[in-house]
């Protein structure tokens, strides 16, 4: 697995509206990238995640994600064959108003 992205990103930078997407590292920020693309990605972006990351990594990230909508959780439970999904909840903006991502160092 490559760690850094080429100048042509395999996904829309608009998916990462809360940070500088060009600074994302595929390994270091995999939880952030995978969960954001599973929630908001187009088919081609989801296919990229599916081909780039190990299936166990995707499943592990999904099981730990707490910011997915109900329809996305239901869909990925079926696709990933999760028998008993953990409870979910949506993140709200941090109380201090800062970003919730960890890729930019301002979260």
Secondary structure, 3 states (H helix, E strand, C coil): CCCCCCCCCCCCHHHHCCCCHHHCCCCCCHHHHHHHHHHHCCHHHHHHHHHHCCHHHHHHHHHHCCCCCHHHHHHHHHHCCCCCCCCCCCCCCCCCCCCCCCCCCCC
